Amino acid sequence: MPIAPPSVPERAVRRWLEEVVIGLGLCPFAAPPWRRGAVRLMVSDADDALELLADLQSELVRLDATDPRDLETTLVILPRLFAAFEDFNQFLDPVDALLERFDWMGRFQIASFHPDYRFADAADDDAGNLTNRSPYPILHLIREESVSLAIAHFPDTNNIPQRNIARMQALTETERIRLFSYLFVTPNA
């Protein structure tokens, strides 16, 4: 059976991972599992919160049952949900409840990315927001054990956020448009 080509959302997220997250070194832990093919990109067809919670549960079960050497982490891409960042951000409470319900707290954590991501108390146009601005809403399922191992081998993890913000602030306008082209697309253009 032939393998289906990557979807538009998957291609966009793959590019973002390679050029922004790994390319700019925003996550110093991302390159090794990416290079060995242990990062799963899952495009969810969910168009409501309950369907998405079921998708997340399935992906967490898959992650929990798979050796980290084969599957380190999963990015769940949400092309049909949460166009508004506020709605996406509010959905993180049910996500946490899912982790608690299945006793996954302390074993998994979920990071969030969105095209309109905005850190608390940051202005919408603050360059630091770019560190979490992805082409689509994404929920990143991460093994706590993997985070602990990565931190043990990486010096000065506490300064990663400040370093990333400085990196985003140092980008020229041309670099921002190239790397984050999805943020500069106007409807019906």
PyRosetta script that sets phi, psi and omega in degrees:
from pyrosetta import init, pose_from_sequence

init()
pose = pose_from_sequence("MPIAPPSVPERAVRRWLEEVVIGLGLCPFAAPPWRRGAVRLMVSDADDALELLADLQSELVRLDATDPRDLETTLVILPRLFAAFEDFNQFLDPVDALLERFDWMGRFQIASFHPDYRFADAADDDAGNLTNRSPYPILHLIREESVSLAIAHFPDTNNIPQRNIARMQALTETERIRLFSYLFVTPNA")
pose.set_psi(1, 128.0)
pose.set_omega(1, -179.3)
pose.set_phi(2, -69.4)
pose.set_psi(2, 148.6)
pose.set_omega(2, 178.3)
pose.set_phi(3, -82.2)
pose.set_psi(3, 132.2)
pose.set_omega(3, 179.9)
pose.set_phi(4, -69.1)
pose.set_psi(4, 142.4)
pose.set_omega(4, 177.5)
pose.set_phi(5, -66.7)
pose.set_psi(5, 156.1)
pose.set_omega(5, 179.0)
pose.set_phi(6, -61.4)
pose.set_psi(6, 145.1)
pose.set_omega(6, 178.4)
pose.set_phi(7, -74.6)
pose.set_psi(7, 168.0)
pose.set_omega(7, 177.7)
pose.set_phi(8, -57.3)
pose.set_psi(8, -48.3)
pose.set_omega(8, 178.2)
pose.set_phi(9, -60.5)
pose.set_psi(9, -40.5)
pose.set_omega(9, -179.9)
pose.set_phi(10, -64.0)
pose.set_psi(10, -43.0)
pose.set_omega(10, 178.3)
pose.set_phi(11, -62.6)
pose.set_psi(11, -40.9)
pose.set_omega(11, -179.5)
pose.set_phi(12, -65.0)
pose.set_psi(12, -41.9)
pose.set_omega(12, -179.7)
pose.set_phi(13, -70.8)
pose.set_psi(13, -38.0)
pose.set_omega(13, 176.8)
pose.set_phi(14, -59.3)
pose.set_psi(14, -46.0)
pose.set_omega(14, 179.2)
pose.set_phi(15, -61.5)
pose.set_psi(15, -45.1)
pose.set_omega(15, 179.6)
pose.set_phi(16, -60.3)
pose.set_psi(16, -44.7)
pose.set_omega(16, 178.4)
pose.set_phi(17, -60.6)
pose.set_psi(17, -48.4)
pose.set_omega(17, -175.5)
pose.set_phi(18, -70.1)
pose.set_psi(18, -40.9)
pose.set_omega(18, -174.7)
pose.set_phi(19, -91.1)
pose.set_psi(19, -32.7)
pose.set_omega(19, -175.8)
pose.set_phi(20, -102.2)
pose.set_psi(20, -65.2)
pose.set_omega(20, -173.7)
pose.set_phi(21, -61.4)
pose.set_psi(21, -51.0)
pose.set_omega(21, -180.0)
pose.set_phi(22, -87.1)
pose.set_psi(22, -44.7)
pose.set_omega(22, -176.3)
pose.set_phi(23, -59.4)
pose.set_psi(23, -39.7)
pose.set_omega(23, 178.0)
pose.set_phi(24, -92.6)
pose.set_psi(24, -1.5)
pose.set_omega(24, 178.9)
pose.set_phi(25, 70.6)
pose.set_psi(25, 27.8)
pose.set_omega(25, -178.5)
pose.set_phi(26, -65.2)
pose.set_psi(26, -36.6)
pose.set_omega(26, 175.2)
pose.set_phi(27, -118.8)
pose.set_psi(27, 105.1)
pose.set_omega(27, -177.7)
pose.set_phi(28, -67.0)
pose.set_psi(28, -8.6)
pose.set_omega(28, -177.9)
pose.set_phi(29, -99.1)
pose.set_psi(29, -5.5)
pose.set_omega(29, -170.9)
pose.set_phi(30, -79.7)
pose.set_psi(30, -35.7)
pose.set_omega(30, -172.1)
pose.set_phi(31, -62.7)
pose.set_psi(31, -47.4)
pose.set_omega(31, -176.7)
pose.set_phi(32, -58.3)
pose.set_psi(32, -49.9)
pose.set_omega(32, 179.6)
pose.set_phi(33, -67.6)
pose.set_psi(33, -30.7)
pose.set_omega(33, 177.8)
pose.set_phi(34, -64.1)
pose.set_psi(34, -46.2)
pose.set_omega(34, -178.3)
pose.set_phi(35, -64.5)
pose.set_psi(35, -33.6)
pose.set_omega(35, -179.0)
pose.set_phi(36, -90.4)
pose.set_psi(36, 6.2)
pose.set_omega(36, 175.6)
pose.set_phi(37, 74.8)
pose.set_psi(37, 27.3)
pose.set_omega(37, -177.3)
pose.set_phi(38, -103.5)
pose.set_psi(38, 20.8)
pose.set_omega(38, 176.4)
pose.set_phi(39, -115.1)
pose.set_psi(39, 122.9)
pose.set_omega(39, 179.4)
pose.set_phi(40, -98.3)
pose.set_psi(40, 130.2)
pose.set_omega(40, 171.3)
pose.set_phi(41, -104.5)
pose.set_psi(41, 115.3)
pose.set_omega(41, -177.9)
pose.set_phi(42, -116.9)
pose.set_psi(42, 119.2)
pose.set_omega(42, 177.2)
pose.set_phi(43, -91.8)
pose.set_psi(43, 115.3)
pose.set_omega(43, -179.3)
pose.set_phi(44, -83.0)
pose.set_psi(44, 134.4)
pose.set_omega(44, 174.7)
pose.set_phi(45, -91.0)
pose.set_psi(45, 4.4)
pose.set_omega(45, -178.1)
pose.set_phi(46, -58.8)
pose.set_psi(46, 137.7)
pose.set_omega(46, 174.3)
pose.set_phi(47, -123.6)
pose.set_psi(47, 15.7)
pose.set_omega(47, 168.4)
pose.set_phi(48, -150.6)
pose.set_psi(48, 165.7)
pose.set_omega(48, -172.8)
pose.set_phi(49, -62.1)
pose.set_psi(49, -39.7)
pose.set_omega(49, -178.9)
pose.set_phi(50, -65.4)
pose.set_psi(50, -41.9)
pose.set_omega(50, 176.8)
pose.set_phi(51, -61.8)
pose.set_psi(51, -40.9)
pose.set_omega(51, -179.9)
pose.set_phi(52, -66.0)
pose.set_psi(52, -40.8)
pose.set_omega(52, 177.1)
pose.set_phi(53, -60.8)
pose.set_psi(53, -37.8)
pose.set_omega(53, 177.0)
pose.set_phi(54, -65.7)
pose.set_psi(54, -41.4)
pose.set_omega(54, 176.6)
pose.set_phi(55, -61.6)
pose.set_psi(55, -44.3)
pose.set_omega(55, 180.0)
pose.set_phi(56, -62.6)
pose.set_psi(56, -42.9)
pose.set_omega(56, 178.3)
pose.set_phi(57, -60.3)
pose.set_psi(57, -45.1)
pose.set_omega(57, 179.1)
pose.set_phi(58, -61.1)
pose.set_psi(58, -42.0)
pose.set_omega(58, -179.6)
pose.set_phi(59, -69.1)
pose.set_psi(59, -36.4)
pose.set_omega(59, 177.9)
pose.set_phi(60, -68.6)
pose.set_psi(60, -38.8)
pose.set_omega(60, 176.0)
pose.set_phi(61, -61.9)
pose.set_psi(61, -44.4)
pose.set_omega(61, 178.9)
pose.set_phi(62, -60.7)
pose.set_psi(62, -47.0)
pose.set_omega(62, -179.3)
pose.set_phi(63, -61.8)
pose.set_psi(63, -43.8)
pose.set_omega(63, -178.6)
pose.set_phi(64, -64.7)
pose.set_psi(64, -32.3)
pose.set_omega(64, -175.9)
pose.set_phi(65, -90.3)
pose.set_psi(65, -4.0)
pose.set_omega(65, -174.6)
pose.set_phi(66, -110.9)
pose.set_psi(66, 138.9)
pose.set_omega(66, 177.2)
pose.set_phi(67, -59.3)
pose.set_psi(67, 131.6)
pose.set_omega(67, -179.2)
pose.set_phi(68, -58.2)
pose.set_psi(68, -23.8)
pose.set_omega(68, 177.0)
pose.set_phi(69, -67.3)
pose.set_psi(69, -26.6)
pose.set_omega(69, 179.5)
pose.set_phi(70, -94.7)
pose.set_psi(70, -35.1)
pose.set_omega(70, 179.8)
pose.set_phi(71, -144.3)
pose.set_psi(71, 100.7)
pose.set_omega(71, -176.7)
pose.set_phi(72, -82.4)
pose.set_psi(72, -40.9)
pose.set_omega(72, -170.6)
pose.set_phi(73, -159.2)
pose.set_psi(73, 159.3)
pose.set_omega(73, -179.8)
pose.set_phi(74, -132.1)
pose.set_psi(74, 135.6)
pose.set_omega(74, 172.4)
pose.set_phi(75, -108.3)
pose.set_psi(75, 118.0)
pose.set_omega(75, 178.5)
pose.set_phi(76, -95.6)
pose.set_psi(76, 114.7)
pose.set_omega(76, -175.3)
pose.set_phi(77, -95.8)
pose.set_psi(77, 133.0)
pose.set_omega(77, -172.1)
pose.set_phi(78, -118.9)
pose.set_psi(78, 78.8)
pose.set_omega(78, -177.5)
pose.set_phi(79, -73.8)
pose.set_psi(79, -16.3)
pose.set_omega(79, -174.7)
pose.set_phi(80, -104.9)
pose.set_psi(80, -6.8)
pose.set_omega(80, -173.8)
pose.set_phi(81, -126.7)
pose.set_psi(81, 154.4)
pose.set_omega(81, 166.9)
pose.set_phi(82, 63.2)
pose.set_psi(82, 51.9)
pose.set_omega(82, 173.0)
pose.set_phi(83, -61.4)
pose.set_psi(83, -34.2)
pose.set_omega(83, 179.0)
pose.set_phi(84, -90.5)
pose.set_psi(84, 127.2)
pose.set_omega(84, -178.7)
pose.set_phi(85, -58.8)
pose.set_psi(85, -38.4)
pose.set_omega(85, -178.7)
pose.set_phi(86, -59.8)
pose.set_psi(86, -42.0)
pose.set_omega(86, 178.3)
pose.set_phi(87, -65.3)
pose.set_psi(87, -42.5)
pose.set_omega(87, 178.1)
pose.set_phi(88, -60.3)
pose.set_psi(88, -47.2)
pose.set_omega(88, -178.4)
pose.set_phi(89, -62.5)
pose.set_psi(89, -38.7)
pose.set_omega(89, 178.6)
pose.set_phi(90, -68.5)
pose.set_psi(90, -28.2)
pose.set_omega(90, 179.9)
pose.set_phi(91, -68.9)
pose.set_psi(91, -16.6)
pose.set_omega(91, -179.8)
pose.set_phi(92, -64.8)
pose.set_psi(92, -25.2)
pose.set_omega(92, 176.2)
pose.set_phi(93, -64.8)
pose.set_psi(93, -49.6)
pose.set_omega(93, 174.9)
pose.set_phi(94, -62.2)
pose.set_psi(94, -30.1)
pose.set_omega(94, 177.1)
pose.set_phi(95, -64.4)
pose.set_psi(95, -45.8)
pose.set_omega(95, 176.9)
pose.set_phi(96, -61.5)
pose.set_psi(96, -39.2)
pose.set_omega(96, 178.5)
pose.set_phi(97, -63.0)
pose.set_psi(97, -37.0)
pose.set_omega(97, 176.5)
pose.set_phi(98, -61.8)
pose.set_psi(98, -45.1)
pose.set_omega(98, 178.3)
pose.set_phi(99, -60.5)
pose.set_psi(99, -42.2)
pose.set_omega(99, -179.9)
pose.set_phi(100, -67.4)
pose.set_psi(100, -43.9)
pose.set_omega(100, -176.1)
pose.set_phi(101, -59.2)
pose.set_psi(101, -37.6)
pose.set_omega(101, -177.3)
pose.set_phi(102, -101.3)
pose.set_psi(102, 16.0)
pose.set_omega(102, 176.0)
pose.set_phi(103, 58.4)
pose.set_psi(103, 40.2)
pose.set_omega(103, 178.0)
pose.set_phi(104, -99.5)
pose.set_psi(104, -5.4)
pose.set_omega(104, 176.6)
pose.set_phi(105, -63.6)
pose.set_psi(105, 135.4)
pose.set_omega(105, -177.5)
pose.set_phi(106, 88.1)
pose.set_psi(106, -15.0)
pose.set_omega(106, 175.9)
pose.set_phi(107, -107.7)
pose.set_psi(107, -32.4)
pose.set_omega(107, 178.8)
pose.set_phi(108, -134.2)
pose.set_psi(108, 152.6)
pose.set_omega(108, 169.6)
pose.set_phi(109, -133.3)
pose.set_psi(109, 159.1)
pose.set_omega(109, -177.8)
pose.set_phi(110, -126.3)
pose.set_psi(110, 120.1)
pose.set_omega(110, 175.9)
pose.set_phi(111, -96.1)
pose.set_psi(111, 152.9)
pose.set_omega(111, -176.3)
pose.set_phi(112, -123.6)
pose.set_psi(112, 143.6)
pose.set_omega(112, 179.1)
pose.set_phi(113, -138.2)
pose.set_psi(113, 145.8)
pose.set_omega(113, -176.9)
pose.set_phi(114, -157.0)
pose.set_psi(114, 148.3)
pose.set_omega(114, 178.6)
pose.set_phi(115, -58.5)
pose.set_psi(115, -27.7)
pose.set_omega(115, -179.8)
pose.set_phi(116, -111.1)
pose.set_psi(116, 25.1)
pose.set_omega(116, -177.1)
pose.set_phi(117, -51.9)
pose.set_psi(117, 136.7)
pose.set_omega(117, 177.7)
pose.set_phi(118, -142.3)
pose.set_psi(118, 122.2)
pose.set_omega(118, 176.4)
pose.set_phi(119, -69.5)
pose.set_psi(119, 149.4)
pose.set_omega(119, 177.3)
pose.set_phi(120, -55.6)
pose.set_psi(120, 137.8)
pose.set_omega(120, 178.4)
pose.set_phi(121, 67.0)
pose.set_psi(121, 12.0)
pose.set_omega(121, 176.5)
pose.set_phi(122, -103.3)
pose.set_psi(122, 143.6)
pose.set_omega(122, 174.2)
pose.set_phi(123, -69.0)
pose.set_psi(123, 153.1)
pose.set_omega(123, -178.1)
pose.set_phi(124, -57.9)
pose.set_psi(124, -34.9)
pose.set_omega(124, -177.5)
pose.set_phi(125, -93.2)
pose.set_psi(125, 11.1)
pose.set_omega(125, 177.9)
pose.set_phi(126, -64.8)
pose.set_psi(126, 126.3)
pose.set_omega(126, -177.9)
pose.set_phi(127, -59.4)
pose.set_psi(127, -26.6)
pose.set_omega(127, 179.1)
pose.set_phi(128, -61.1)
pose.set_psi(128, -27.0)
pose.set_omega(128, 178.0)
pose.set_phi(129, -63.1)
pose.set_psi(129, -24.8)
pose.set_omega(129, -178.9)
pose.set_phi(130, -60.6)
pose.set_psi(130, -24.4)
pose.set_omega(130, -179.4)
pose.set_phi(131, -60.7)
pose.set_psi(131, -24.6)
pose.set_omega(131, -178.2)
pose.set_phi(132, -119.6)
pose.set_psi(132, 14.0)
pose.set_omega(132, 179.7)
pose.set_phi(133, -94.6)
pose.set_psi(133, 109.8)
pose.set_omega(133, -177.0)
pose.set_phi(134, -108.3)
pose.set_psi(134, 167.5)
pose.set_omega(134, -179.2)
pose.set_phi(135, -67.5)
pose.set_psi(135, -26.0)
pose.set_omega(135, 178.5)
pose.set_phi(136, -139.3)
pose.set_psi(136, 161.1)
pose.set_omega(136, 169.7)
pose.set_phi(137, -59.7)
pose.set_psi(137, 136.0)
pose.set_omega(137, -177.6)
pose.set_phi(138, -137.7)
pose.set_psi(138, 137.8)
pose.set_omega(138, 168.8)
pose.set_phi(139, -112.6)
pose.set_psi(139, 118.7)
pose.set_omega(139, -175.3)
pose.set_phi(140, -99.6)
pose.set_psi(140, 113.6)
pose.set_omega(140, -179.5)
pose.set_phi(141, -89.0)
pose.set_psi(141, 118.9)
pose.set_omega(141, -171.4)
pose.set_phi(142, -124.1)
pose.set_psi(142, 136.7)
pose.set_omega(142, 174.6)
pose.set_phi(143, -77.7)
pose.set_psi(143, 128.0)
pose.set_omega(143, 177.4)
pose.set_phi(144, -60.4)
pose.set_psi(144, -40.0)
pose.set_omega(144, -179.8)
pose.set_phi(145, -60.6)
pose.set_psi(145, -39.5)
pose.set_omega(145, 178.9)
pose.set_phi(146, -65.6)
pose.set_psi(146, -39.5)
pose.set_omega(146, 177.7)
pose.set_phi(147, -62.7)
pose.set_psi(147, -45.5)
pose.set_omega(147, 179.9)
pose.set_phi(148, -60.4)
pose.set_psi(148, -43.6)
pose.set_omega(148, 179.0)
pose.set_phi(149, -65.3)
pose.set_psi(149, -41.8)
pose.set_omega(149, -179.4)
pose.set_phi(150, -65.3)
pose.set_psi(150, -42.9)
pose.set_omega(150, -179.8)
pose.set_phi(151, -63.1)
pose.set_psi(151, -38.1)
pose.set_omega(151, -179.8)
pose.set_phi(152, -63.0)
pose.set_psi(152, -25.1)
pose.set_omega(152, -177.2)
pose.set_phi(153, -107.4)
pose.set_psi(153, 5.8)
pose.set_omega(153, -179.1)
pose.set_phi(154, -123.6)
pose.set_psi(154, 122.2)
pose.set_omega(154, -178.6)
pose.set_phi(155, -73.2)
pose.set_psi(155, 145.5)
pose.set_omega(155, 169.1)
pose.set_phi(156, 60.2)
pose.set_psi(156, 49.3)
pose.set_omega(156, -179.9)
pose.set_phi(157, -65.7)
pose.set_psi(157, -23.7)
pose.set_omega(157, -179.2)
pose.set_phi(158, -63.1)
pose.set_psi(158, -25.0)
pose.set_omega(158, -177.9)
pose.set_phi(159, -93.4)
pose.set_psi(159, 2.2)
pose.set_omega(159, -179.8)
pose.set_phi(160, -58.5)
pose.set_psi(160, -49.2)
pose.set_omega(160, -178.4)
pose.set_phi(161, -59.7)
pose.set_psi(161, -43.6)
pose.set_omega(161, -180.0)
pose.set_phi(162, -65.7)
pose.set_psi(162, -39.5)
pose.set_omega(162, 178.5)
pose.set_phi(163, -64.3)
pose.set_psi(163, -41.2)
pose.set_omega(163, 179.5)
pose.set_phi(164, -66.1)
pose.set_psi(164, -40.7)
pose.set_omega(164, 177.9)
pose.set_phi(165, -63.0)
pose.set_psi(165, -44.4)
pose.set_omega(165, 178.2)
pose.set_phi(166, -61.3)
pose.set_psi(166, -38.0)
pose.set_omega(166, 178.5)
pose.set_phi(167, -63.5)
pose.set_psi(167, -42.2)
pose.set_omega(167, 179.3)
pose.set_phi(168, -66.6)
pose.set_psi(168, -40.2)
pose.set_omega(168, 179.5)
pose.set_phi(169, -66.1)
pose.set_psi(169, -28.2)
pose.set_omega(169, -178.0)
pose.set_phi(170, -81.6)
pose.set_psi(170, -12.4)
pose.set_omega(170, 179.6)
pose.set_phi(171, -65.6)
pose.set_psi(171, 139.1)
pose.set_omega(171, 174.0)
pose.set_phi(172, -75.7)
pose.set_psi(172, 165.8)
pose.set_omega(172, 177.8)
pose.set_phi(173, -60.3)
pose.set_psi(173, -39.4)
pose.set_omega(173, 178.2)
pose.set_phi(174, -62.3)
pose.set_psi(174, -42.9)
pose.set_omega(174, 178.6)
pose.set_phi(175, -64.8)
pose.set_psi(175, -41.3)
pose.set_omega(175, 178.6)
pose.set_phi(176, -61.4)
pose.set_psi(176, -45.1)
pose.set_omega(176, -179.0)
pose.set_phi(177, -64.6)
pose.set_psi(177, -39.6)
pose.set_omega(177, 179.4)
pose.set_phi(178, -68.2)
pose.set_psi(178, -47.6)
pose.set_omega(178, -175.5)
pose.set_phi(179, -76.1)
pose.set_psi(179, -32.1)
pose.set_omega(179, -175.6)
pose.set_phi(180, -120.1)
pose.set_psi(180, 42.6)
pose.set_omega(180, -175.9)
pose.set_phi(181, -54.0)
pose.set_psi(181, -33.2)
pose.set_omega(181, -179.3)
pose.set_phi(182, -63.9)
pose.set_psi(182, -18.4)
pose.set_omega(182, 177.7)
pose.set_phi(183, -85.0)
pose.set_psi(183, -13.5)
pose.set_omega(183, -174.8)
pose.set_phi(184, -110.3)
pose.set_psi(184, 8.3)
pose.set_omega(184, 178.8)
pose.set_phi(185, -81.7)
pose.set_psi(185, 130.0)
pose.set_omega(185, 177.2)
pose.set_phi(186, -100.1)
pose.set_psi(186, 141.2)
pose.set_omega(186, -179.9)
pose.set_phi(187, -59.2)
pose.set_psi(187, 143.5)
pose.set_omega(187, 177.3)
pose.set_phi(188, 59.6)
pose.set_psi(188, 26.8)
pose.set_omega(188, 179.3)
pose.set_phi(189, -97.1)
pose.dump_pdb("model.pdb")
